């Protein structure tokens, strides 16, 4: 898991020896669906699962969550749910600040996975082979560990550097496979909520986070639309008025899409009451990553 362009697909390519088909960038996302890659690793059958980031170029976060959820609630042929042997969260060490998309992906990670699988979580930094200022890069790594990833590390996650080599990828995956009881694995918080607690997707912690973000986005879009309309009224330049009205139309279209997405994610009052009265408490906790966005 991780933001678009952080190197998830490249990590899998290095581990499997596949020829890289796409060069990921921070402008366009290549991974559109949950994509499993079965491999044989030191006598074990391992399935690496590449997931799209929650900053996809073309798809809404709610669609991405639905795609991931659909894959996670699949069952083995004997009817038992999928268990996760390990989680690899990927972050570019070349980023000199925690961007909005990286922040959102990290927050979604904490609410989708929960606290239980953290000992089986590897937080890996990529693109060390592209760094020029080693001292500055190490300071960024320290900030990640001391600030942004502190709650995850306190819960048992460990930090690793990926040097863009097959050996480096093998060592990271090997650290998970050496933990023992691999066949048992762990359920993610999202799996527990959907399978055991029988929640709907919009009732999960990850779903509620998307809903809250959409509410803020809707308020921002409404304000932007109002500001543009006021500015258009004050303009005497016909070309400027035309340009502002065109911008208003674009924002209005965005606002309508956001509103429709909010309607899909909203939990009806009757369901909220039922969940409050009869809902089962989760054994896993949400990992709260409460820090000021840099």
C-alpha positions as CSV (number, residue, x, y, z in Angstrom):
1,X,0.0,0.0,0.0
2,X,1.0,3.6,-0.3
3,X,0.6,6.8,-2.4
4,X,0.6,6.8,-6.2
5,X,4.2,6.9,-7.6
6,X,5.8,5.7,-4.3
7,X,7.2,2.6,-5.9
8,X,4.8,-0.2,-5.0
9,X,4.7,-1.9,-8.4
10,X,8.5,-1.4,-8.8
11,X,9.1,-3.2,-5.4
12,X,7.1,-6.2,-6.7
13,X,8.9,-6.1,-10.0
14,X,12.3,-6.2,-8.3
15,X,11.2,-9.1,-6.0
16,X,9.6,-11.2,-8.8
17,X,12.1,-10.3,-11.5
18,X,9.4,-9.0,-13.8
19,X,10.3,-6.4,-16.4
20,X,8.8,-3.2,-15.3
21,X,6.0,-2.2,-17.7
22,X,5.2,1.3,-16.4
23,X,7.2,4.0,-14.8
24,X,5.0,5.4,-12.0
25,X,4.9,9.1,-11.5
26,X,3.2,11.4,-9.0
27,X,1.0,12.8,-11.8
28,X,-0.7,9.6,-13.1
29,X,-1.5,6.4,-11.3
30,X,-0.7,3.1,-13.1
31,X,-2.2,0.6,-10.7
32,X,-6.0,0.8,-11.3
33,X,-7.1,-2.4,-9.5
34,X,-6.0,-4.8,-6.8
35,X,-3.6,-7.0,-8.6
36,X,-2.3,-10.3,-7.0
37,X,1.2,-11.7,-8.0
38,X,1.6,-15.3,-6.9
39,X,5.3,-16.3,-6.5
40,X,7.3,-19.1,-5.0
41,X,9.7,-17.8,-2.3
42,X,12.0,-20.1,-0.5
43,X,9.6,-23.0,-0.8
44,X,6.6,-21.0,0.2
45,X,3.7,-19.8,-2.0
46,X,3.5,-16.1,-1.5
47,X,0.9,-13.7,-3.1
48,X,2.0,-10.1,-3.3
49,X,-1.0,-7.8,-3.7
50,X,-0.5,-4.4,-5.4
51,X,-3.2,-1.9,-4.5
52,X,-4.1,1.5,-6.0
53,X,-3.3,4.6,-3.9
54,X,-6.0,6.8,-2.4
55,X,-4.9,9.6,-4.7
56,X,-5.8,7.9,-8.0
57,X,-5.8,10.1,-11.1
58,X,-9.1,9.0,-12.4
59,X,-11.1,7.4,-9.5
60,X,-12.7,8.6,-6.3
61,X,-11.4,7.4,-2.9
62,X,-14.7,5.6,-2.3
63,X,-14.3,3.6,-5.5
64,X,-10.7,2.7,-4.5
65,X,-11.9,1.6,-1.0
66,X,-14.7,-0.5,-2.6
67,X,-12.2,-2.3,-4.9
68,X,-9.8,-3.1,-2.0
69,X,-12.7,-4.2,0.2
70,X,-14.1,-6.5,-2.5
71,X,-10.8,-8.2,-2.7
72,X,-10.2,-8.5,1.0
73,X,-13.6,-10.2,1.7
74,X,-13.0,-12.9,-0.8
75,X,-12.7,-16.4,0.8
76,X,-10.6,-19.4,0.2
77,X,-12.3,-22.4,-1.4
78,X,-13.0,-23.9,2.0
79,X,-14.9,-20.8,3.1
80,X,-12.4,-19.2,5.4
81,X,-11.6,-15.5,4.9
82,X,-8.3,-14.3,3.5
83,X,-5.6,-13.6,6.1
84,X,-2.8,-11.2,5.6
85,X,0.8,-12.5,6.4
86,X,2.2,-9.0,6.2
87,X,1.7,-5.4,5.0
88,X,4.2,-3.3,3.2
89,X,3.5,0.5,3.2
90,X,5.6,2.4,0.7
91,X,6.8,6.1,0.9
92,X,9.2,8.1,-1.3
93,X,12.2,9.2,0.8
94,X,12.8,11.9,-1.9
95,X,9.6,13.8,-0.8
96,X,10.9,16.8,1.2
97,X,7.5,17.2,2.9
98,X,4.4,15.2,3.7
99,X,2.1,16.1,0.8
100,X,-1.6,16.1,1.0
101,X,-1.9,12.9,-0.9
102,X,0.7,11.1,1.2
103,X,-1.0,12.4,4.4
104,X,-4.4,11.1,3.1
105,X,-3.0,7.7,2.2
106,X,-1.4,7.4,5.6
107,X,-4.6,8.2,7.4
108,X,-6.5,5.8,5.3
109,X,-3.9,3.1,6.0
110,X,-4.4,3.6,9.8
111,X,-8.2,3.2,9.5
112,X,-8.2,0.4,6.9
113,X,-5.7,-1.9,8.7
114,X,-6.1,-1.1,12.3
115,X,-3.8,-1.9,15.2
116,X,-3.8,-5.7,15.2
117,X,-1.6,-6.2,12.0
118,X,1.0,-3.6,13.0
119,X,3.7,-6.1,14.1
120,X,3.4,-7.6,10.6
121,X,3.7,-4.1,9.0
122,X,6.8,-2.9,7.2
123,X,7.1,0.8,6.5
124,X,9.6,1.1,3.7
125,X,11.2,4.1,2.1
126,X,12.0,4.0,-1.6
127,X,14.2,5.9,-4.1
128,X,17.3,5.9,-2.0
129,X,19.2,5.4,-5.2
130,X,17.9,8.8,-6.4
131,X,18.9,10.9,-3.4
132,X,21.7,13.5,-3.7
133,X,21.9,15.0,-0.2
134,X,22.4,12.0,2.1
135,X,22.3,14.1,5.3
136,X,19.0,15.7,4.3
137,X,17.6,12.4,3.3
138,X,18.5,10.8,6.7
139,X,16.8,13.8,8.5
140,X,13.6,13.2,6.5
141,X,13.8,9.5,7.5
142,X,14.2,10.5,11.2
143,X,11.2,12.9,10.9
144,X,9.0,10.1,9.4
145,X,10.0,7.8,12.3
146,X,9.7,10.4,15.1
147,X,6.6,12.2,13.9
148,X,4.5,10.8,11.1
149,X,5.0,7.1,11.7
150,X,5.4,7.2,15.5
151,X,2.0,5.7,16.3
152,X,2.5,2.9,13.8
153,X,6.0,2.1,15.2
154,X,4.7,2.2,18.7
155,X,2.2,-0.4,17.7
156,X,4.9,-2.8,16.3
157,X,5.6,-1.7,12.7
158,X,9.2,-1.6,11.7
159,X,11.0,0.8,9.2
160,X,13.2,-0.5,6.3
161,X,15.0,1.1,3.4
162,X,14.4,-0.3,0.0
163,X,17.5,0.2,-2.2
164,X,15.8,-0.7,-5.5
165,X,17.5,-4.1,-5.7
166,X,16.1,-7.7,-5.7
167,X,18.2,-8.4,-2.5
168,X,16.7,-5.5,-0.7
169,X,13.1,-6.5,-1.6
170,X,13.8,-10.1,-0.6
171,X,15.1,-9.0,2.8
172,X,12.0,-7.0,3.5
173,X,9.6,-9.8,2.5
174,X,11.8,-12.3,4.3
175,X,11.5,-10.3,7.6
176,X,7.8,-10.9,7.4
177,X,8.0,-14.6,6.5
178,X,10.4,-15.3,9.3
179,X,7.9,-14.2,11.9
180,X,6.2,-17.7,12.0
181,X,2.6,-18.6,12.0
182,X,2.4,-17.3,8.5
183,X,-0.6,-19.5,7.6
184,X,-2.6,-17.9,10.4
185,X,-1.9,-14.3,9.4
186,X,-4.1,-11.5,10.5
187,X,-7.3,-9.8,9.6
188,X,-7.3,-6.2,8.8
189,X,-9.7,-3.9,10.6
190,X,-11.7,-3.4,7.4
191,X,-12.1,-7.2,7.0
192,X,-13.3,-7.6,10.6
193,X,-15.8,-4.8,10.1
194,X,-17.2,-6.2,6.9
195,X,-17.2,-9.9,7.6
196,X,-17.6,-10.4,11.4
197,X,-19.5,-7.2,12.2
198,X,-21.5,-7.3,9.0
199,X,-21.1,-3.6,8.5
200,X,-21.7,-1.9,5.2
201,X,-18.7,-0.2,3.5
202,X,-19.8,3.3,4.4
203,X,-20.1,2.2,8.1
204,X,-16.5,1.2,8.4
205,X,-13.8,3.4,9.9
206,X,-12.2,3.9,6.5
207,X,-15.6,4.7,4.9
208,X,-16.5,7.2,7.6
209,X,-13.1,8.9,7.0
210,X,-13.9,9.3,3.3
211,X,-17.3,10.7,4.2
212,X,-15.9,13.3,6.5
213,X,-13.3,14.4,4.0
214,X,-16.0,14.7,1.3
215,X,-18.0,17.0,3.7
216,X,-15.0,19.3,4.0
217,X,-14.4,19.2,0.2
218,X,-18.0,20.1,-0.4
219,X,-17.8,23.1,1.9
220,X,-14.6,24.2,0.2
221,X,-16.1,23.8,-3.3
222,X,-19.2,25.8,-2.3
223,X,-17.0,28.6,-1.0
224,X,-14.9,28.6,-4.1
225,X,-18.0,28.8,-6.3
226,X,-19.4,31.7,-4.3
227,X,-16.1,33.6,-4.5
228,X,-15.8,33.1,-8.2
229,X,-19.4,34.3,-8.8
230,X,-18.8,37.4,-6.7
231,X,-15.6,38.1,-8.6
232,X,-17.4,37.8,-11.9
233,X,-20.0,40.3,-10.8
234,X,-17.4,42.9,-10.0
235,X,-15.5,42.5,-13.3
236,X,-16.0,45.0,-16.2
237,X,-13.8,43.0,-18.6
238,X,-16.1,40.7,-20.7
239,X,-13.2,38.3,-21.4
240,X,-12.5,38.0,-17.7
241,X,-16.2,37.5,-16.9
242,X,-16.3,34.7,-19.5
243,X,-13.2,33.0,-18.0
244,X,-14.6,33.2,-14.5
245,X,-18.0,31.8,-15.5
246,X,-16.2,28.9,-17.2
247,X,-14.3,28.3,-14.0
248,X,-17.6,28.5,-12.1
249,X,-19.1,25.8,-14.4
250,X,-16.1,23.5,-13.7
251,X,-16.3,24.0,-9.9
252,X,-20.1,23.4,-10.0
253,X,-19.6,20.1,-11.9
254,X,-17.0,19.1,-9.3
255,X,-19.4,20.1,-6.5
256,X,-22.2,17.9,-8.0
257,X,-19.9,14.9,-8.2
258,X,-18.8,15.4,-4.6
259,X,-22.5,15.7,-3.5
260,X,-23.4,12.5,-5.3
261,X,-20.5,10.7,-3.6
262,X,-21.5,12.0,-0.2
263,X,-25.1,10.6,-0.7
264,X,-23.6,7.2,-1.4
265,X,-21.4,7.3,1.7
266,X,-23.9,8.7,4.1
267,X,-25.2,6.4,6.8
268,X,-29.0,6.7,7.3
269,X,-30.1,7.7,10.8
270,X,-32.0,4.3,11.3
271,X,-28.7,2.4,10.6
272,X,-26.8,4.6,13.0
273,X,-29.3,3.9,15.7
274,X,-29.1,0.1,15.0
275,X,-25.3,0.2,15.1
276,X,-25.3,2.1,18.3
277,X,-27.7,-0.3,19.9
278,X,-26.5,-3.7,18.6
279,X,-23.1,-3.1,17.0
280,X,-20.3,-5.3,18.1
281,X,-17.1,-3.8,19.3
282,X,-14.0,-4.5,17.3
283,X,-11.0,-6.2,18.8
284,X,-8.8,-4.0,16.7
285,X,-8.4,-0.3,17.2
286,X,-8.1,2.5,14.7
287,X,-4.6,3.8,14.4
288,X,-5.0,7.5,15.0
289,X,-2.3,9.5,13.2
290,X,-3.0,12.9,14.7
291,X,-0.3,15.3,13.6
292,X,-0.1,18.7,11.9
293,X,0.1,18.3,8.1
294,X,3.5,19.6,7.0
